[in-house]
């Protein structure tokens, strides 16, 4: 019954937003692409002059080395990046270089259509291979089937050291169409692929070595150089006039290092008068120019191709990044939980919704549509954002599909029609105009301005259908007493302004569908006993949470997977600690002020949590904790002495040791914490030296140090430092000032280093 209902709801949603229930390429529906003719800039990329290329020196050398040096086995070399980033231009410059021309007997370039068929691709490949080798085409080539075409191409490549470039590949199963053609003669032959989708290349690992270069945006300096080459190539001696430098900088920053946009905008401005007034007008209307100007429409077209290629279930997930402000870094857990609350995430066998949603985010990242801005220690995205021009495209799609409306300080956004999602970065007077939008399902507020108490109270009355209420970045005066009106709410996040205890209203117990509750503020939140009724609540997060009214009631919240940070500095702490043992699904637990006298109860409860992966804010480090085999993250440890014994913490990947006033020594036995990747030593003023036995941490990648004694580094052995510098890829010290003592055997410490190998 539920499966059928979900199918109907998903179908209705896909129809409403124009999302096709298909994995095939969709169709663009943006206003600009309907009305303007355009020339595909990917064709022009094949004919760019050397003098017009900027920022490709390092990647060109890297790719050339992969192609002409290294292993004899056939290898797939690839360039991955978002649309318009210069993949084709870079590949063509490498392909046409003297180093490549002199190294390969046969060089073939094939531009791959999004809608290619395998026989057509193989036929094109055979034609170009024969032309390259100067041999006669086999008879009946137009009637050959796939098997015959494969045999012919293999025969022609068999005795050659070949390079075949497949430009602009979209199909993630592309390798299946060419792997038998690309014969491996152990002579250094190469396949070269350009793609927006990392999975295209990953699939090649099945039967080939691969090398992947992920193209990065141009730096600001490189962007300005490219912009000037295109804007002033005819006049001004190729240099930006002084009076236009400031405006040019602002325009270029909007491009965020995307060569396609820089070249297109620079080319357009080369035809404009070079005066401040003209350029200021262009800068102020740049967003609308991108969507309507015939010379710039290709930018959105190119970026929209990536959107059109998305399967239907990923389209709303990408559009969701449009609810956040420009250049906003969103935590991956936050957006994932909101996707789930919105109903975007499909159930899959043997996977939690969280795991499915994480897969969605990974796919958007691999398709070069979402950028990773920060990483967790396990390599997953901690924070992410979208490129400014991708965001522009998202906003256009959102407008077309009525996906989300924005209200900003100027109040110019039209709120006509049914508004499903509302994103607000505004003052109260403008907010009044949209308060009555009762169809809103998701409400977001961003900014530092506070709302008046009347708005705090009025929201639950006006927005009864909300599923997502995200005010984490917008300070509220009070938690509305009538929270119970949000009977459909699944995600609730609030930031409070007061510097005192905030009592969460009892009406929160009426939110039977709530899955995520986030409470931010300067002080702690006192939770009512009614919160135990929230049987669907999976994530309960607060700056500091008091469970004084819950005690054993917390154990009834069986769905909890995340619970932090709970203060146990209260009467009845033992009862709360005992009840925590009933939370069998808990994965992420943060506790404050665990009483030492309750250590045995704490031990029993923790050992009941079979899925526990992350434990934070623990003050003591009892011996029994060494046996928590599923633990992967232990943060904010505040104990007195640390000795990691052989066999302890087999899965721990991240360890933060902080604020330990008396801690003097850390000992790491061989065989303990073998999976550790990151170690942070923070505010340990009495720690004498680097942990003894640090060389046993064979997987250590990051070492972070701050707030230790001035003599810390000099007391550590040269042997330990040499091991660190040889084996640890990232070492960060925020503690010391450089003294220029390069003769010191511990000079590495004196250099205030930030080293990335």
Residue pairs with C-beta under 8 A, 6 or more apart in sequence:
3 347
6 343
6 346
6 347
9 343
10 21
10 313
10 343
10 346
11 21
13 19
13 316
13 343
14 20
14 21
14 312
16 401
16 402
17 315
17 316
17 319
17 401
17 402
17 403
18 29
18 400
18 401
19 26
19 312
19 313
19 315
19 316
20 26
20 312
21 312
22 311
22 312
23 311
25 114
25 115
25 170
25 308
25 309
26 307
26 308
26 309
26 310
26 315
27 308
28 301
28 304
28 305
28 307
28 308
29 397
29 400
29 401
30 291
30 300
30 304
30 393
30 396
30 397
30 400
31 291
31 292
31 396
31 399
31 400
32 290
32 291
32 292
32 297
32 300
32 396
33 297
33 300
33 301
33 304
35 292
36 292
36 293
36 294
36 297
37 294
38 294
38 297
38 298
38 301
39 298
40 298
40 301
40 302
41 84
41 260
41 263
41 264
41 298
41 302
42 88
42 111
42 168
42 302
45 86
45 88
45 89
45 92
46 88
46 92
48 89
48 92
50 93
51 229
52 229
52 230
53 89
53 93
54 218
54 222
54 225
54 226
54 229
54 259
55 218
55 219
55 222
55 225
55 226
55 259
56 86
56 89
56 90
56 93
59 79
59 90
59 213
59 215
60 90
60 93
60 94
60 97
62 213
63 77
63 79
63 90
63 91
63 94
63 192
63 213
64 94
64 97
64 99
64 100
66 75
66 77
66 190
66 211
66 213
67 77
67 94
67 100
67 103
67 163
67 190
67 192
68 99
68 100
68 103
68 188
70 188
71 188
71 209
72 186
72 187
72 188
73 184
73 186
73 208
73 209
74 182
74 183
74 184
74 185
74 186
74 189
74 190
74 191
74 208
74 209
75 190
75 191
75 208
75 209
75 210
75 211
76 175
76 190
76 191
76 192
76 193
76 201
76 204
76 208
76 209
76 210
76 211
77 190
77 191
77 192
77 193
77 210
77 211
77 213
78 192
78 193
78 194
78 195
78 200
78 201
78 204
78 210
78 211
78 212
78 213
79 87
79 90
79 91
79 193
79 194
79 195
79 213
79 215
80 87
80 194
80 195
80 196
80 197
80 198
80 201
80 212
80 213
80 214
80 215
80 368
81 87
81 196
81 214
81 215
81 216
81 368
82 196
82 258
82 303
82 306
82 368
82 369
82 387
82 390
83 196
83 260
83 302
83 303
83 305
83 306
83 368
84 258
84 259
84 260
84 261
84 299
84 302
84 303
84 389
85 215
85 217
85 258
85 259
85 260
85 368
86 215
86 259
86 260
87 167
87 168
87 194
87 195
87 196
87 215
88 167
88 168
88 194
89 259
90 194
90 215
91 165
91 167
91 192
91 194
92 109
94 100
94 192
95 107
95 109
95 163
95 165
95 192
100 107
100 163
101 107
103 161
103 188
104 160
104 161
104 162
104 163
104 189
104 190
105 160
105 161
105 162
106 129
106 132
106 133
106 156
106 157
106 160
106 161
106 162
106 163
107 132
107 162
107 163
107 164
107 165
108 125
108 128
108 129
108 132
108 162
108 163
108 164
108 165
109 128
109 165
109 167
110 121
110 124
110 125
110 128
110 164
110 165
110 166
110 167
111 167
111 168
112 121
112 166
112 167
112 168
112 169
112 170
112 171
112 174
114 170
114 171
114 305
114 309
116 171
118 146
118 177
119 144
119 145
119 146
119 149
121 177
121 178
122 146
122 149
122 150
122 153
122 177
122 178
122 181
123 141
123 142
123 144
123 149
125 153
125 164
125 178
125 181
126 137
126 138
126 141
126 149
126 152
126 153
126 156
127 137
127 141
129 153
129 156
129 157
129 162
130 136
130 137
130 138
130 156
133 156
133 160
135 156
138 144
138 152
141 149
141 152
144 152
150 180
150 181
153 181
154 180
154 181
154 183
157 181
157 182
157 183
157 185
157 189
158 183
158 185
159 185
160 185
160 189
161 185
161 187
161 188
161 189
162 189
162 190
163 189
163 190
163 191
163 192
164 182
164 190
164 191
164 192
165 192
165 193
165 194
166 174
166 178
166 191
166 192
166 193
166 194
167 194
168 194
168 195
169 193
169 194
169 195
169 197
169 200
170 195
170 196
170 197
170 200
170 309
171 177
171 200
172 197
172 199
172 200
172 203
173 203
174 193
174 200
174 203
175 200
175 203
175 204
175 206
175 207
175 208
176 203
178 191
179 204
179 206
179 207
179 208
182 189
182 191
182 208
183 189
184 208
191 204
191 208
193 200
193 201
193 204
195 201
196 306
196 367
196 368
197 366
197 367
197 368
198 212
198 214
198 365
198 366
198 367
198 368
199 363
199 366
199 367
201 210
201 212
202 210
202 366
204 210
216 257
217 256
217 257
217 258
217 387
218 226
218 257
218 258
218 259
218 262
219 257
220 249
220 252
220 253
220 257
222 257
223 252
223 253
223 255
223 257
223 262
224 240
224 248
224 249
224 252
226 259
226 262
226 263
226 266
227 240
227 248
227 251
227 252
227 255
227 262
227 265
227 266
228 238
228 239
228 240
228 248
228 266
229 238
229 266
230 262
230 263
230 266
230 267
230 270
231 240
231 248
231 266
231 267
231 269
231 270
232 238
232 239
232 240
232 270
232 274
233 270
234 270
235 274
236 274
240 248
241 274
243 276
244 274
244 276
244 279
247 276
247 279
247 280
247 283
248 279
250 283
251 265
251 269
251 279
251 282
251 283
251 286
252 262
254 261
254 286
254 388
255 261
255 262
255 265
255 388
255 389
256 387
256 388
256 389
258 387
258 389
260 298
260 299
260 302
261 299
261 389
264 295
264 296
264 298
264 299
265 286
265 296
267 295
268 293
268 295
268 296
269 279
269 282
272 278
272 279
272 282
282 289
287 392
289 296
290 296
290 299
290 300
290 389
290 392
291 297
291 300
291 392
291 396
299 389
300 389
300 392
300 393
300 396
303 389
303 390
303 393
304 393
304 397
306 367
306 368
306 369
307 315
307 318
307 369
307 393
307 394
307 397
309 367
310 318
310 367
310 369
313 344
313 345
313 346
313 360
314 360
314 363
314 364
316 342
316 344
316 403
317 339
317 344
317 360
317 361
317 364
318 364
318 369
318 370
318 394
319 394
319 397
319 398
319 401
319 403
319 404
320 335
320 338
320 339
320 342
320 344
321 330
321 335
321 370
321 385
321 386
321 391
321 394
322 391
322 394
322 395
322 397
322 398
322 403
322 404
322 423
323 404
323 421
323 423
323 442
323 444
324 330
324 385
324 423
324 444
324 446
325 425
325 446
326 388
326 391
327 385
327 388
328 385
328 446
329 373
329 374
329 383
329 384
329 385
330 383
330 384
330 385
331 382
331 383
332 358
332 361
332 380
332 381
332 382
332 383
332 384
334 472
334 493
335 361
335 384
336 354
336 357
336 358
336 360
336 361
337 354
337 357
337 491
337 515
337 516
337 539
338 442
338 468
338 470
338 491
339 345
339 357
339 360
340 353
340 354
340 357
340 490
340 515
341 467
341 468
341 490
341 491
341 515
341 516
342 441
342 442
342 467
342 468
343 467
344 357
344 360
345 353
345 356
345 357
345 360
346 356
347 353
347 356
348 356
354 561
358 380
361 370
361 381
361 384
362 380
362 381
364 370
365 371
365 372
365 381
365 384
369 386
369 390
370 384
370 385
370 386
371 384
371 385
371 386
371 387
372 381
372 383
372 384
373 383
373 384
373 385
374 381
374 382
374 383
375 381
375 382
376 382
377 633
377 653
377 654
377 677
377 678
377 702
378 632
378 653
378 677
386 394
395 406
397 403
398 404
402 417
402 418
402 419
402 420
403 420
403 421
404 420
404 421
404 422
404 423
404 442
405 413
405 414
405 415
405 419
405 421
405 422
405 423
405 434
406 413
406 422
406 423
406 424
406 425
407 413
407 415
407 422
407 423
407 424
407 425
407 426
407 430
407 431
407 433
407 434
408 425
408 426
408 430
409 425
409 426
409 427
409 430
411 426
411 429
411 430
411 433
415 422
415 433
415 434
415 437
418 439
419 434
419 437
419 439
419 440
420 439
420 440
420 441
420 442
421 440
421 441
421 442
421 443
421 444
421 468
422 434
422 437
422 440
422 442
422 443
422 444
423 444
423 446
424 431
424 434
424 443
424 444
424 445
424 446
424 474
425 445
425 446
425 447
426 447
427 449
428 449
428 451
428 452
428 455
431 451
431 455
435 455
435 458
435 459
435 462
436 462
437 462
437 463
438 462
438 463
438 464
438 465
439 465
440 463
440 465
440 466
441 465
441 466
441 467
441 468
441 488
442 466
442 467
442 468
442 469
442 470
443 459
443 463
443 466
443 468
443 469
443 470
443 471
444 468
444 470
444 471
445 451
445 470
445 471
445 473
445 474
446 473
446 474
447 473
447 474
448 474
448 475
449 474
449 475
450 475
450 476
450 477
450 497
451 474
451 476
451 477
452 477
453 477
453 478
456 476
456 477
456 478
456 479
456 480
457 478
457 480
457 481
457 482
459 469
459 480
460 480
460 482
460 483
460 484
460 485
460 486
461 482
461 485
463 469
463 486
464 485
464 486
464 487
464 488
465 488
466 486
466 488
466 489
467 488
467 489
467 490
467 491
468 489
468 490
468 491
469 486
469 489
469 491
469 492
469 493
469 494
470 491
470 493
471 493
471 494
471 495
472 493
472 494
472 495
472 518
472 520
473 495
474 495
475 495
475 496
475 497
476 494
476 495
476 496
476 497
477 496
477 497
477 498
478 496
478 498
479 494
479 496
479 502
479 504
479 505
480 505
481 505
481 507
482 505
482 507
483 492
483 505
483 507
483 508
483 510
483 511
484 507
484 508
484 509
484 510
484 511
486 492
486 511
487 510
487 511
487 512
487 513
488 513
489 511
489 513
489 514
490 513
490 514
490 515
490 516
491 514
491 515
491 516
492 511
492 514
492 516
492 517
492 518
493 516
493 517
493 518
493 520
494 518
494 519
494 520
495 520
495 521
496 502
496 519
496 520
496 521
496 522
496 525
497 521
497 522
498 521
498 522
498 523
499 522
499 523
500 523
501 523
501 524
501 525
501 526
501 546
502 519
502 521
502 523
502 524
502 525
502 526
503 525
503 526
503 528
504 519
504 525
504 526
504 527
504 528
504 531
505 528
506 528
506 530
507 530
508 514
508 517
508 528
508 530
508 531
508 534
509 528
509 530
509 531
509 532
509 533
509 534
510 533
511 534
512 533
512 534
512 535
512 536
513 536
514 534
514 536
514 537
515 536
515 537
515 538
515 539
516 537
516 538
516 539
516 541
517 534
517 537
517 539
517 540
517 541
518 539
518 541
518 542
519 525
519 541
519 542
519 543
519 545
520 542
520 543
521 542
521 543
522 543
523 543
523 544
524 542
524 543
524 544
524 545
524 546
524 567
525 542
525 543
525 544
525 545
525 546
526 546
526 548
526 549
527 545
527 546
527 547
527 549
527 550
528 549
529 549
529 550
529 553
531 537
531 550
531 553
531 557
532 550
532 553
532 554
532 556
532 557
534 557
535 556
535 557
535 558
535 559
536 559
537 557
537 559
537 560
538 559
538 560
538 561
538 562
539 560
539 561
539 562
540 557
540 560
540 562
540 563
540 564
541 562
541 563
541 564
542 564
542 565
543 565
544 565
544 567
544 592
545 564
545 565
545 566
545 567
546 567
546 570
547 554
547 566
547 576
548 570
548 571
548 572
550 576
550 579
551 572
551 575
551 576
551 579
552 575
552 576
552 578
552 579
553 579
554 576
554 579
554 580
554 582
554 583
555 579
555 580
555 581
555 582
555 583
556 582
557 583
558 582
558 583
558 584
558 585
559 585
560 583
560 585
560 586
561 585
561 586
561 587
561 588
561 611
562 586
562 587
562 588
563 580
563 583
563 586
563 588
563 589
563 590
564 588
564 589
564 590
564 591
564 616
564 617
565 590
565 591
565 592
565 616
565 617
566 576
566 590
566 591
566 592
567 592
567 593
568 576
568 577
568 591
568 592
568 593
568 594
568 595
568 598
569 592
569 593
569 595
570 576
573 594
573 595
573 598
574 595
574 598
574 601
577 594
577 598
577 601
577 602
577 605
578 601
578 604
578 605
579 605
580 586
580 589
580 605
580 609
581 604
581 605
581 606
581 607
581 608
581 609
582 608
583 609
584 608
584 609
584 610
584 611
585 611
586 609
586 611
586 612
587 611
587 612
587 613
587 614
588 613
588 614
588 616
589 609
589 612
589 614
589 615
589 616
590 615
590 616
590 617
591 615
591 616
591 617
591 618
592 617
593 619
594 602
594 618
594 619
594 620
596 620
599 620
599 622
602 622
603 622
603 624
603 625
606 612
606 615
606 625
606 628
607 624
607 627
607 628
610 630
611 630
612 628
612 630
612 631
613 630
613 631
613 632
613 633
614 631
614 632
614 633
614 634
614 635
615 625
615 628
615 631
615 633
615 634
615 635
616 633
616 634
616 635
616 636
617 635
617 636
617 638
618 625
618 634
618 636
618 637
618 638
618 639
619 638
619 639
620 638
620 639
621 637
621 639
621 641
621 642
626 644
626 645
626 647
626 648
626 649
626 672
627 648
628 649
629 650
629 651
630 651
631 649
631 651
631 652
632 651
632 652
632 653
632 654
632 675
633 652
633 653
633 654
634 649
634 652
634 654
634 655
634 656
635 654
635 655
635 656
636 656
636 658
636 659
637 655
637 656
637 657
637 658
637 660
638 658
638 659
638 660
639 660
639 663
640 660
640 662
640 663
641 663
641 664
641 665
642 657
642 663
642 665
642 666
642 667
642 691
643 666
643 667
643 669
644 666
644 667
644 668
644 669
644 672
644 673
644 693
645 669
645 672
646 669
646 670
646 671
646 672
647 671
647 672
648 672
648 673
649 672
649 673
649 676
650 673
650 674
650 675
651 675
652 673
652 675
652 676
653 675
653 676
653 677
653 678
654 676
654 677
654 678
655 673
655 676
655 678
655 679
655 680
656 680
656 682
657 663
657 666
657 679
657 680
657 681
657 682
657 684
658 680
658 681
658 682
658 683
658 684
659 682
659 683
660 683
660 684
660 686
660 687
661 685
661 686
662 686
663 684
663 686
663 687
664 686
664 687
664 688
665 687
665 688
665 689
665 692
666 687
666 691
666 692
667 691
667 692
667 693
668 691
668 692
668 693
668 694
668 696
668 697
669 693
669 696
670 693
670 696
671 696
672 696
673 697
674 696
674 697
674 698
674 699
675 699
676 697
676 699
676 700
677 699
677 700
677 701
677 702
678 700
678 701
678 702
678 703
678 704
679 691
679 694
679 697
679 700
679 702
679 703
679 704
680 704
680 705
681 687
681 703
681 704
681 705
681 706
681 708
682 704
682 705
682 706
682 707
683 706
683 707
683 708
684 707
684 708
685 707
685 708
685 709
686 709
687 708
687 709
687 712
688 709
688 712
688 715
689 712
689 715
689 716
689 717
689 720
690 716
690 717
690 720
690 721
690 724
694 700
694 720
694 723
694 724
695 720
695 723
695 727
698 727
700 727
700 728
701 728
701 729
701 730
702 728
702 729
702 730
702 731
702 732
703 724
703 728
703 730
703 731
703 732
704 732
704 734
705 712
705 731
705 732
705 733
705 734
705 735
706 733
706 734
706 735
707 734
707 735
708 735
710 736
712 735
712 749
713 721
713 736
713 746
713 748
713 749
713 750
714 744
714 746
714 749
716 746
716 749
718 745
718 746
721 746
721 748
721 749
724 731
725 731
725 748
725 755
729 756
729 757
730 755
730 756
730 757
731 753
731 754
731 755
732 753
732 754
733 749
733 752
733 753
733 754
736 749
736 750
736 752
737 752
738 750
738 751
738 752
739 750
740 750
741 747
741 750
742 750
744 750
